[in-house]
Every structure is written in C-alpha cells, then in structure tokens.
Amino acid sequence: MISANTLDVEPYTEGSTLAPGKITFQKKSANVLTYAGAAALTIREAERSSVAVLNTTITGLTLAAAAREKAVLRSTFASAVAAAPTDVALGATLGASTFSDWTDAVVNAAEVFESVALPLGTLVVSKDVFLKLKNFNDTTGRPLMDVTGTGSNTIGTLNLPGLSGNLSGVTVIADTGATDGTAAFAASTSITRYLSGLVQLSNTSVFDLSQQLAVYRYGVPVVTQPEGIVPVTISAS
C-alpha cells in the first residue's frame, strides 16, 4: 500500500530542473483465509429423492460460502472505519438530523476525498440510518427521498427492496449487519478483495453408501487505501 506520495505536476519554466517526486510503498501482509463447508447424504437421498436434494445441498453450500465471505468483509470494513484517519461530523444526533445535515456531510466528505485525489465514494449506512433517510419529509410532509419512481423536487432516490439508493448524487448502500447509527463514505479502491473461485468436491463411500460434499475457496479482504474511507460521526443521543 502507499505510505507517502510526493509526486507533483506544475507549470514548467524552460531550462529549469524538475524536482522529482516519489511514491513510497509500505509492505503489508494478510493471512489468506480458507472458507470451507461440507454436507453428507445417503446414496438413496442423492439418487432417489423426489426433490433435488443433491443440487439443493450444493446450492446451500454455495450460498453459505458467500455469506461467510460477506461477514468477513463486513468485519474488515468496520475495523477500517474505526481506524480511519479522517471523518466528517454530522453535527446532530441521528434522530434530530435533517436532510441539510446529510447533504452538508456529502459536501464535507467530497472535500476530504478531493484532498487525497479520490472520487467521492459510496455511502455505506446501517439499517436505522437508511430508514432515517427514507423518512425525510419537507415542511408539508412531502417525502424528500423518492421511493416510488414518481417523486419530484426530491434530494435522492431509494430502492427499498434493494437496500440501496442515491443521496444528492452519492450512491447509498444499506448494510443490515452494520452497527446501528453508523455511516461511512468508501472509495471503491479502499478495500481490495482477493478471492478464488469456489471449488466443489464430492466423494462416495462404498462401505456405508453415502455421499460427502464439500466446497472451499481462498480469500482475504485487505484495506489498501485507508484514506478512501471517511466515517460520518453522528452525535450521541
């Protein structure tokens, strides 16, 4: 990962000598994890069942592998948020916050990202923050977030089934497993996910007429640009 960057591009005066800059890299290592799971069926279940037991079991193992990888990514992201070098203050508790507080946070975050030459990242929020955004109304009670596709004069849109949306041009994603009252802007380059393909294994035991199934993969999420994660500090209630 980059630990220092002194590169610069400036107007050049003919005959002058350029001052060379340098990118300094810091070596980091991470333990690669092995994700694995298994199931056992009788041959009769695998071959004679009236439902697709074998395929359903394989699908279940595949989904479980994805869920585990997501849980590890969530934990890595939460740790990166806690250690982030810069944050932006919402200036209010979640309950008392207004749409102006959140759009101010967007502007302040954009300034932080600009200072490190990164585009403004996605806003990742906990479920209660997502619901707060959904319930923003103007003084007449009109929703300020369009959730139906028919709104006008709104500050954003939300896809409720997809747990995603847009706030003043910033992509919003709800992480239902995040700690309540949390939100953070994250650049797409802030965390790199190293993940192999999912491998399926099967074995038939001739002694007890059973079939064993297993899946495994290797992977690890790594924080590669900590400056690309900017938490929103929400005042305590």
KAZIJO-V346441 format. One record per helix or strand. SS is the DSSP state (~ for helix, > for strand). FROM is the first residue (numbers start at 1). TO is the last residue. Records with the same first field share a line. If there is no record, write none. Layout:
# KAZIJO-V346441
SS = FROM-TO, FROM-TO
This chain:
# KAZIJO-V346441
> = 2-5, 23-25, 33-42, 87-93, 122-126, 137-137, 143-143, 145-146, 156-159, 164-167, 170-175, 183-186, 191-195, 199-205, 210-223, 229-235
~ = 43-48, 53-82, 99-115, 127-134, 226-228
